[in-house]
Amino acid sequence: MPFQLIKTKPAARKLRGYAFDPSLSIQLDTSTLNNLTYKVAWERLQPGPVGEYIEVVDWDPSSKCLYKPVDLDDPFLLAQDGLQPSESNPQFHQQMVYAVAMTTIRNFEKALGRTISWSPNRKSDGFSADYVPRLRIYPHALREANAYYSPIKKSVLFGYFSAAPDSSALLMPGGTVYTCLSHDIVAHEVTHALLDGMHRRYVEATHPDSLAFHEAFADIVALFQHFTFQGVLEQQIAKTRGELATQNLLGAMVVYVMP
Ligand SMILES: [Zn+2]
């Protein structure tokens, strides 16, 4: 009987990235746990990456530069779990935002038991709306210490800026900080977009607490995702000897040292 080759679609795509942000990779006690391989749902990707949910557009208006989009379906990258983490490689930045955004989307879909949808574009008549297939992500959209979700553009925009660290051991003073390389910032901003897709009026400041709810919810999702990283969880439980009420990385929002 002839041997039959059965090709099945892989369940996941593995992509290397930071569990927190690049500053933890240069500290001895956190450098190992900060290397994480994200497992995101398998899908065919166009260079960008552009997939079913997300379109990464790497246009930097301050530098008037369109960075070459990463092709994660390239056989060499597929065989090596994507590009290796690097602060200086814009294509890795594209990979990092894609990996964290898809992880956040999948966690929402697991919790909801259904597929998510982005907030539609409302037409001027106030009743009808256009379907938005993909959220756009701009890894280098602003030259400032900021990142935000734009409900009008249906986009998430990340900034970058010069570092002014408290400790020169953490970052080179004058080095560049990329908000798109922070797991917590990417998860936080994508959560704003996901929440907007579920409750479209929550972005309207009808009450002082409505925008505060958006912010708190986005922070909580970023924090809870720390608990899904098995290596981080094991290391932090061991380090705190199981007393998670003590200071640890699981309950901390890790963002670069802001100026
Ligand atoms: Zn926010």
py3Dmol code that shows the C-alpha trace and the ligand (Angstrom):
import py3Dmol

protein = """\
ATOM      1  CA  MET A   1       0.000   0.000   0.000  1.00  0.00           C
ATOM      2  CA  PRO A   2       1.530   3.347  -1.004  1.00  0.00           C
ATOM      3  CA  PHE A   3       2.542   5.697   1.792  1.00  0.00           C
ATOM      4  CA  GLN A   4       0.169   8.625   2.050  1.00  0.00           C
ATOM      5  CA  LEU A   5       1.419  11.975   3.200  1.00  0.00           C
ATOM      6  CA  ILE A   6      -1.224  13.755   5.239  1.00  0.00           C
ATOM      7  CA  LYS A   7      -0.617  17.462   5.578  1.00  0.00           C
ATOM      8  CA  THR A   8      -2.523  19.146   8.359  1.00  0.00           C
ATOM      9  CA  LYS A   9      -2.658  22.841   9.068  1.00  0.00           C
ATOM     10  CA  PRO A  10      -0.557  23.793  12.113  1.00  0.00           C
ATOM     11  CA  ALA A  11      -2.544  24.898  15.167  1.00  0.00           C
ATOM     12  CA  ALA A  12      -0.229  27.749  16.014  1.00  0.00           C
ATOM     13  CA  ARG A  13       2.513  29.989  14.690  1.00  0.00           C
ATOM     14  CA  LYS A  14       5.444  30.491  17.045  1.00  0.00           C
ATOM     15  CA  LEU A  15       6.948  33.947  17.262  1.00  0.00           C
ATOM     16  CA  ARG A  16       9.774  35.102  19.482  1.00  0.00           C
ATOM     17  CA  GLY A  17       9.288  38.265  21.488  1.00  0.00           C
ATOM     18  CA  TYR A  18       9.654  39.993  24.843  1.00  0.00           C
ATOM     19  CA  ALA A  19       7.434  38.890  27.746  1.00  0.00           C
ATOM     20  CA  PHE A  20       7.664  42.432  29.140  1.00  0.00           C
ATOM     21  CA  ASP A  21       9.913  44.906  27.357  1.00  0.00           C
ATOM     22  CA  PRO A  22      13.582  45.128  26.244  1.00  0.00           C
ATOM     23  CA  SER A  23      14.786  46.683  29.527  1.00  0.00           C
ATOM     24  CA  LEU A  24      14.224  43.361  31.347  1.00  0.00           C
ATOM     25  CA  SER A  25      16.523  41.569  28.921  1.00  0.00           C
ATOM     26  CA  ILE A  26      19.555  43.460  30.242  1.00  0.00           C
ATOM     27  CA  GLN A  27      18.930  42.630  33.911  1.00  0.00           C
ATOM     28  CA  LEU A  28      20.465  39.375  35.053  1.00  0.00           C
ATOM     29  CA  ASP A  29      17.527  38.036  37.092  1.00  0.00           C
ATOM     30  CA  THR A  30      14.908  38.711  34.400  1.00  0.00           C
ATOM     31  CA  SER A  31      16.829  38.238  31.151  1.00  0.00           C
ATOM     32  CA  THR A  32      15.843  34.571  30.727  1.00  0.00           C
ATOM     33  CA  LEU A  33      12.165  34.904  31.584  1.00  0.00           C
ATOM     34  CA  ASN A  34      11.850  37.912  29.271  1.00  0.00           C
ATOM     35  CA  ASN A  35      12.500  35.711  26.218  1.00  0.00           C
ATOM     36  CA  LEU A  36       9.118  34.363  25.299  1.00  0.00           C
ATOM     37  CA  THR A  37       7.859  32.430  22.305  1.00  0.00           C
ATOM     38  CA  TYR A  38       4.296  33.533  21.622  1.00  0.00           C
ATOM     39  CA  LYS A  39       1.987  30.931  20.116  1.00  0.00           C
ATOM     40  CA  VAL A  40      -0.625  32.651  17.992  1.00  0.00           C
ATOM     41  CA  ALA A  41      -3.412  31.102  15.927  1.00  0.00           C
ATOM     42  CA  TRP A  42      -2.176  29.907  12.555  1.00  0.00           C
ATOM     43  CA  GLU A  43      -3.212  31.962   9.543  1.00  0.00           C
ATOM     44  CA  ARG A  44      -1.679  32.734   6.195  1.00  0.00           C
ATOM     45  CA  LEU A  45      -0.063  36.172   6.311  1.00  0.00           C
ATOM     46  CA  GLN A  46       0.749  38.822   3.771  1.00  0.00           C
ATOM     47  CA  PRO A  47       3.877  40.924   4.385  1.00  0.00           C
ATOM     48  CA  GLY A  48       3.057  43.496   7.063  1.00  0.00           C
ATOM     49  CA  PRO A  49       2.036  41.252   8.744  1.00  0.00           C
ATOM     50  CA  VAL A  50      -1.483  41.469   7.320  1.00  0.00           C
ATOM     51  CA  GLY A  51      -3.853  38.759   8.479  1.00  0.00           C
ATOM     52  CA  GLU A  52      -7.558  38.268   9.130  1.00  0.00           C
ATOM     53  CA  TYR A  53      -7.760  40.613  12.128  1.00  0.00           C
ATOM     54  CA  ILE A  54      -4.780  42.908  11.892  1.00  0.00           C
ATOM     55  CA  GLU A  55      -2.899  44.999   9.371  1.00  0.00           C
ATOM     56  CA  VAL A  56       0.489  46.303  10.476  1.00  0.00           C
ATOM     57  CA  VAL A  57       1.425  49.448   8.545  1.00  0.00           C
ATOM     58  CA  ASP A  58       4.923  50.657   9.306  1.00  0.00           C
ATOM     59  CA  TRP A  59       4.754  54.246   8.098  1.00  0.00           C
ATOM     60  CA  ASP A  60       6.759  56.670  10.209  1.00  0.00           C
ATOM     61  CA  PRO A  61       5.526  60.185   9.365  1.00  0.00           C
ATOM     62  CA  SER A  62       8.236  61.956  11.445  1.00  0.00           C
ATOM     63  CA  SER A  63      11.025  60.336   9.422  1.00  0.00           C
ATOM     64  CA  LYS A  64       8.925  60.079   6.237  1.00  0.00           C
ATOM     65  CA  CYS A  65       9.938  56.425   6.130  1.00  0.00           C
ATOM     66  CA  LEU A  66       7.979  53.334   5.150  1.00  0.00           C
ATOM     67  CA  TYR A  67       9.793  50.395   6.725  1.00  0.00           C
ATOM     68  CA  LYS A  68       9.883  47.187   4.695  1.00  0.00           C
ATOM     69  CA  PRO A  69       7.102  44.889   5.970  1.00  0.00           C
ATOM     70  CA  VAL A  70       8.142  41.594   7.529  1.00  0.00           C
ATOM     71  CA  ASP A  71       7.081  38.418   5.706  1.00  0.00           C
ATOM     72  CA  LEU A  72       6.391  35.943   8.516  1.00  0.00           C
ATOM     73  CA  ASP A  73       5.443  33.269   5.955  1.00  0.00           C
ATOM     74  CA  ASP A  74       9.035  33.262   4.661  1.00  0.00           C
ATOM     75  CA  PRO A  75      10.300  29.658   5.143  1.00  0.00           C
ATOM     76  CA  PHE A  76      13.447  30.812   6.971  1.00  0.00           C
ATOM     77  CA  LEU A  77      11.383  32.821   9.472  1.00  0.00           C
ATOM     78  CA  LEU A  78       8.821  30.010   9.873  1.00  0.00           C
ATOM     79  CA  ALA A  79      11.659  27.600  10.698  1.00  0.00           C
ATOM     80  CA  GLN A  80      13.160  29.927  13.322  1.00  0.00           C
ATOM     81  CA  ASP A  81       9.988  31.110  15.134  1.00  0.00           C
ATOM     82  CA  GLY A  82      10.284  34.514  13.479  1.00  0.00           C
ATOM     83  CA  LEU A  83      12.979  37.126  13.909  1.00  0.00           C
ATOM     84  CA  GLN A  84      15.066  37.224  17.042  1.00  0.00           C
ATOM     85  CA  PRO A  85      14.168  40.041  19.477  1.00  0.00           C
ATOM     86  CA  SER A  86      16.008  43.218  18.598  1.00  0.00           C
ATOM     87  CA  GLU A  87      15.407  46.840  19.546  1.00  0.00           C
ATOM     88  CA  SER A  88      17.081  48.079  16.390  1.00  0.00           C
ATOM     89  CA  ASN A  89      15.206  45.994  13.805  1.00  0.00           C
ATOM     90  CA  PRO A  90      11.901  47.588  12.714  1.00  0.00           C
ATOM     91  CA  GLN A  91      10.792  44.275  11.213  1.00  0.00           C
ATOM     92  CA  PHE A  92      11.042  42.680  14.643  1.00  0.00           C
ATOM     93  CA  HIS A  93       8.883  45.547  15.992  1.00  0.00           C
ATOM     94  CA  GLN A  94       6.222  44.566  13.411  1.00  0.00           C
ATOM     95  CA  GLN A  95       6.463  40.931  14.551  1.00  0.00           C
ATOM     96  CA  MET A  96       6.171  41.916  18.249  1.00  0.00           C
ATOM     97  CA  VAL A  97       2.993  44.009  17.807  1.00  0.00           C
ATOM     98  CA  TYR A  98       1.433  41.249  15.709  1.00  0.00           C
ATOM     99  CA  ALA A  99       2.274  38.534  18.284  1.00  0.00           C
ATOM    100  CA  VAL A 100       0.946  40.479  21.287  1.00  0.00           C
ATOM    101  CA  ALA A 101      -2.144  41.787  19.475  1.00  0.00           C
ATOM    102  CA  MET A 102      -3.106  38.291  18.261  1.00  0.00           C
ATOM    103  CA  THR A 103      -2.512  36.851  21.763  1.00  0.00           C
ATOM    104  CA  THR A 104      -4.840  39.476  23.244  1.00  0.00           C
ATOM    105  CA  ILE A 105      -7.500  38.870  20.567  1.00  0.00           C
ATOM    106  CA  ARG A 106      -7.393  35.115  21.146  1.00  0.00           C
ATOM    107  CA  ASN A 107      -7.780  35.560  24.920  1.00  0.00           C
ATOM    108  CA  PHE A 108     -10.904  37.654  24.312  1.00  0.00           C
ATOM    109  CA  GLU A 109     -12.317  35.037  21.927  1.00  0.00           C
ATOM    110  CA  LYS A 110     -11.679  32.265  24.446  1.00  0.00           C
ATOM    111  CA  ALA A 111     -13.422  34.238  27.200  1.00  0.00           C
ATOM    112  CA  LEU A 112     -16.359  35.311  25.025  1.00  0.00           C
ATOM    113  CA  GLY A 113     -16.809  31.981  23.215  1.00  0.00           C
ATOM    114  CA  ARG A 114     -17.168  33.775  19.897  1.00  0.00           C
ATOM    115  CA  THR A 115     -15.148  35.700  17.365  1.00  0.00           C
ATOM    116  CA  ILE A 116     -14.515  39.358  18.054  1.00  0.00           C
ATOM    117  CA  SER A 117     -15.333  42.233  15.708  1.00  0.00           C
ATOM    118  CA  TRP A 118     -13.949  45.733  15.484  1.00  0.00           C
ATOM    119  CA  SER A 119     -16.128  48.773  15.980  1.00  0.00           C
ATOM    120  CA  PRO A 120     -17.713  49.638  12.590  1.00  0.00           C
ATOM    121  CA  ASN A 121     -17.295  52.964  10.816  1.00  0.00           C
ATOM    122  CA  ARG A 122     -20.468  54.887  11.471  1.00  0.00           C
ATOM    123  CA  LYS A 123     -21.834  56.776   8.456  1.00  0.00           C
ATOM    124  CA  SER A 124     -22.938  60.402   8.640  1.00  0.00           C
ATOM    125  CA  ASP A 125     -26.652  59.440   8.622  1.00  0.00           C
ATOM    126  CA  GLY A 126     -26.096  58.115  12.169  1.00  0.00           C
ATOM    127  CA  PHE A 127     -27.783  54.757  11.494  1.00  0.00           C
ATOM    128  CA  SER A 128     -25.770  52.681   9.064  1.00  0.00           C
ATOM    129  CA  ALA A 129     -22.160  51.611   9.453  1.00  0.00           C
ATOM    130  CA  ASP A 130     -19.385  50.030   7.395  1.00  0.00           C
ATOM    131  CA  TYR A 131     -17.806  46.772   8.525  1.00  0.00           C
ATOM    132  CA  VAL A 132     -14.166  47.117   9.589  1.00  0.00           C
ATOM    133  CA  PRO A 133     -12.318  43.876   8.753  1.00  0.00           C
ATOM    134  CA  ARG A 134      -8.925  44.749  10.236  1.00  0.00           C
ATOM    135  CA  LEU A 135      -7.479  46.896  12.970  1.00  0.00           C
ATOM    136  CA  ARG A 136      -4.527  48.897  11.677  1.00  0.00           C
ATOM    137  CA  ILE A 137      -1.408  48.985  13.814  1.00  0.00           C
ATOM    138  CA  TYR A 138       1.303  51.591  13.299  1.00  0.00           C
ATOM    139  CA  PRO A 139       4.462  50.619  15.292  1.00  0.00           C
ATOM    140  CA  HIS A 140       6.274  53.941  14.643  1.00  0.00           C
ATOM    141  CA  ALA A 141       3.476  56.500  14.264  1.00  0.00           C
ATOM    142  CA  LEU A 142       4.565  59.219  16.697  1.00  0.00           C
ATOM    143  CA  ARG A 143       7.827  60.677  17.895  1.00  0.00           C
ATOM    144  CA  GLU A 144       6.631  61.118  21.477  1.00  0.00           C
ATOM    145  CA  ALA A 145       6.224  59.158  24.731  1.00  0.00           C
ATOM    146  CA  ASN A 146       2.698  58.047  23.918  1.00  0.00           C
ATOM    147  CA  ALA A 147       0.591  55.317  22.356  1.00  0.00           C
ATOM    148  CA  TYR A 148      -3.143  55.327  21.745  1.00  0.00           C
ATOM    149  CA  TYR A 149      -6.139  53.724  20.044  1.00  0.00           C
ATOM    150  CA  SER A 150      -7.973  55.972  17.604  1.00  0.00           C
ATOM    151  CA  PRO A 151     -11.695  55.015  17.410  1.00  0.00           C
ATOM    152  CA  ILE A 152     -12.069  57.190  14.293  1.00  0.00           C
ATOM    153  CA  LYS A 153      -9.140  55.713  12.355  1.00  0.00           C
ATOM    154  CA  LYS A 154      -9.744  52.192  13.818  1.00  0.00           C
ATOM    155  CA  SER A 155      -6.016  52.156  14.407  1.00  0.00           C
ATOM    156  CA  VAL A 156      -3.528  51.756  17.205  1.00  0.00           C
ATOM    157  CA  LEU A 157      -0.607  54.174  17.051  1.00  0.00           C
ATOM    158  CA  PHE A 158       2.654  53.682  18.928  1.00  0.00           C
ATOM    159  CA  GLY A 159       5.274  56.316  19.675  1.00  0.00           C
ATOM    160  CA  TYR A 160       8.997  56.291  20.300  1.00  0.00           C
ATOM    161  CA  PHE A 161      11.211  58.744  22.166  1.00  0.00           C
ATOM    162  CA  SER A 162      14.641  59.347  23.689  1.00  0.00           C
ATOM    163  CA  ALA A 163      15.274  57.584  26.975  1.00  0.00           C
ATOM    164  CA  ALA A 164      16.050  59.439  30.183  1.00  0.00           C
ATOM    165  CA  PRO A 165      16.379  56.547  32.610  1.00  0.00           C
ATOM    166  CA  ASP A 166      16.555  56.718  36.392  1.00  0.00           C
ATOM    167  CA  SER A 167      19.303  54.140  36.203  1.00  0.00           C
ATOM    168  CA  SER A 168      21.839  54.171  33.405  1.00  0.00           C
ATOM    169  CA  ALA A 169      22.195  50.420  33.995  1.00  0.00           C
ATOM    170  CA  LEU A 170      18.712  49.902  32.534  1.00  0.00           C
ATOM    171  CA  LEU A 171      18.924  52.007  29.414  1.00  0.00           C
ATOM    172  CA  MET A 172      21.530  54.087  27.694  1.00  0.00           C
ATOM    173  CA  PRO A 173      20.649  57.749  28.285  1.00  0.00           C
ATOM    174  CA  GLY A 174      19.652  59.184  24.927  1.00  0.00           C
ATOM    175  CA  GLY A 175      18.835  55.715  23.563  1.00  0.00           C
ATOM    176  CA  THR A 176      15.478  55.242  21.894  1.00  0.00           C
ATOM    177  CA  VAL A 177      12.480  53.753  23.661  1.00  0.00           C
ATOM    178  CA  TYR A 178       9.870  52.059  21.464  1.00  0.00           C
ATOM    179  CA  THR A 179       6.435  51.715  23.065  1.00  0.00           C
ATOM    180  CA  CYS A 180       5.561  49.035  20.474  1.00  0.00           C
ATOM    181  CA  LEU A 181       8.092  46.704  22.157  1.00  0.00           C
ATOM    182  CA  SER A 182       6.270  46.693  25.514  1.00  0.00           C
ATOM    183  CA  HIS A 183       3.871  43.765  25.926  1.00  0.00           C
ATOM    184  CA  ASP A 184       1.818  45.758  28.436  1.00  0.00           C
ATOM    185  CA  ILE A 185       1.409  48.793  26.196  1.00  0.00           C
ATOM    186  CA  VAL A 186       0.456  46.724  23.120  1.00  0.00           C
ATOM    187  CA  ALA A 187      -2.030  44.594  25.104  1.00  0.00           C
ATOM    188  CA  HIS A 188      -3.483  47.737  26.738  1.00  0.00           C
ATOM    189  CA  GLU A 189      -4.049  49.571  23.432  1.00  0.00           C
ATOM    190  CA  VAL A 190      -5.474  46.539  21.598  1.00  0.00           C
ATOM    191  CA  THR A 191      -7.867  46.034  24.529  1.00  0.00           C
ATOM    192  CA  HIS A 192      -9.199  49.575  23.963  1.00  0.00           C
ATOM    193  CA  ALA A 193      -9.981  48.559  20.366  1.00  0.00           C
ATOM    194  CA  LEU A 194     -11.572  45.248  21.434  1.00  0.00           C
ATOM    195  CA  LEU A 195     -13.728  46.944  24.090  1.00  0.00           C
ATOM    196  CA  ASP A 196     -14.794  49.558  21.546  1.00  0.00           C
ATOM    197  CA  GLY A 197     -15.918  46.718  19.270  1.00  0.00           C
ATOM    198  CA  MET A 198     -18.053  45.258  22.073  1.00  0.00           C
ATOM    199  CA  HIS A 199     -19.467  48.464  23.599  1.00  0.00           C
ATOM    200  CA  ARG A 200     -19.332  51.249  21.046  1.00  0.00           C
ATOM    201  CA  ARG A 201     -20.588  54.030  23.337  1.00  0.00           C
ATOM    202  CA  TYR A 202     -17.967  53.461  26.044  1.00  0.00           C
ATOM    203  CA  VAL A 203     -15.481  55.734  24.251  1.00  0.00           C
ATOM    204  CA  GLU A 204     -17.890  58.647  24.789  1.00  0.00           C
ATOM    205  CA  ALA A 205     -17.223  60.593  27.978  1.00  0.00           C
ATOM    206  CA  THR A 206     -20.865  60.632  29.106  1.00  0.00           C
ATOM    207  CA  HIS A 207     -19.720  60.208  32.715  1.00  0.00           C
ATOM    208  CA  PRO A 208     -16.325  60.784  34.402  1.00  0.00           C
ATOM    209  CA  ASP A 209     -16.112  57.042  35.021  1.00  0.00           C
ATOM    210  CA  SER A 210     -16.706  55.863  31.440  1.00  0.00           C
ATOM    211  CA  LEU A 211     -13.199  56.641  30.125  1.00  0.00           C
ATOM    212  CA  ALA A 212     -11.722  55.581  33.484  1.00  0.00           C
ATOM    213  CA  PHE A 213     -13.384  52.191  32.999  1.00  0.00           C
ATOM    214  CA  HIS A 214     -11.762  51.873  29.554  1.00  0.00           C
ATOM    215  CA  GLU A 215      -8.329  52.586  31.051  1.00  0.00           C
ATOM    216  CA  ALA A 216      -8.727  50.269  34.044  1.00  0.00           C
ATOM    217  CA  PHE A 217     -10.061  47.414  31.908  1.00  0.00           C
ATOM    218  CA  ALA A 218      -7.170  47.756  29.441  1.00  0.00           C
ATOM    219  CA  ASP A 219      -4.629  47.677  32.296  1.00  0.00           C
ATOM    220  CA  ILE A 220      -6.251  44.631  33.901  1.00  0.00           C
ATOM    221  CA  VAL A 221      -6.188  42.643  30.649  1.00  0.00           C
ATOM    222  CA  ALA A 222      -2.466  43.443  30.206  1.00  0.00           C
ATOM    223  CA  LEU A 223      -1.786  42.347  33.801  1.00  0.00           C
ATOM    224  CA  PHE A 224      -3.821  39.142  33.554  1.00  0.00           C
ATOM    225  CA  GLN A 225      -1.922  38.143  30.421  1.00  0.00           C
ATOM    226  CA  HIS A 226       1.247  37.903  32.551  1.00  0.00           C
ATOM    227  CA  PHE A 227      -0.374  34.901  34.246  1.00  0.00           C
ATOM    228  CA  THR A 228      -0.685  33.076  30.894  1.00  0.00           C
ATOM    229  CA  PHE A 229       3.115  33.010  30.430  1.00  0.00           C
ATOM    230  CA  GLN A 230       4.072  29.731  32.088  1.00  0.00           C
ATOM    231  CA  GLY A 231       7.813  30.388  32.459  1.00  0.00           C
ATOM    232  CA  VAL A 232       7.206  33.840  33.978  1.00  0.00           C
ATOM    233  CA  LEU A 233       4.596  32.436  36.342  1.00  0.00           C
ATOM    234  CA  GLU A 234       6.861  29.611  37.581  1.00  0.00           C
ATOM    235  CA  GLN A 235       9.858  31.918  38.061  1.00  0.00           C
ATOM    236  CA  GLN A 236       7.859  34.579  39.917  1.00  0.00           C
ATOM    237  CA  ILE A 237       6.104  32.044  42.193  1.00  0.00           C
ATOM    238  CA  ALA A 238       9.522  30.575  43.052  1.00  0.00           C
ATOM    239  CA  LYS A 239      11.046  34.000  43.628  1.00  0.00           C
ATOM    240  CA  THR A 240       8.252  35.181  45.941  1.00  0.00           C
ATOM    241  CA  ARG A 241       8.016  31.704  47.547  1.00  0.00           C
ATOM    242  CA  GLY A 242       4.345  31.651  46.588  1.00  0.00           C
ATOM    243  CA  GLU A 243       3.483  34.900  48.333  1.00  0.00           C
ATOM    244  CA  LEU A 244       2.139  36.782  45.355  1.00  0.00           C
ATOM    245  CA  ALA A 245       1.069  39.705  47.547  1.00  0.00           C
ATOM    246  CA  THR A 246       4.733  40.696  47.687  1.00  0.00           C
ATOM    247  CA  GLN A 247       6.172  42.864  44.922  1.00  0.00           C
ATOM    248  CA  ASN A 248       6.559  40.850  41.724  1.00  0.00           C
ATOM    249  CA  LEU A 249       6.380  41.176  37.956  1.00  0.00           C
ATOM    250  CA  LEU A 250       3.008  39.455  37.606  1.00  0.00           C
ATOM    251  CA  GLY A 251       1.093  42.324  39.178  1.00  0.00           C
ATOM    252  CA  ALA A 252       3.218  45.161  37.833  1.00  0.00           C
ATOM    253  CA  MET A 253       2.687  47.143  34.668  1.00  0.00           C
ATOM    254  CA  VAL A 254       6.124  47.080  33.136  1.00  0.00           C
ATOM    255  CA  VAL A 255       6.749  50.128  31.030  1.00  0.00           C
ATOM    256  CA  TYR A 256      10.011  51.739  30.182  1.00  0.00           C
ATOM    257  CA  VAL A 257      11.390  54.410  32.464  1.00  0.00           C
ATOM    258  CA  MET A 258       9.559  57.438  31.148  1.00  0.00           C
ATOM    259  CA  PRO A 259      11.230  60.852  31.093  1.00  0.00           C
TER     260      PRO A 259
END
"""
ligand_1 = """\
1
ZN
Zn -5.348 53.556 27.624
"""
view = py3Dmol.view(width=600, height=400)
view.addModel(protein, "pdb")
view.setStyle({"model": 0}, {"cartoon": {"style": "trace"}})
view.addModel(ligand_1, "xyz")
view.setStyle({"model": 1}, {"stick": {}})
view.zoomTo()
view.show()
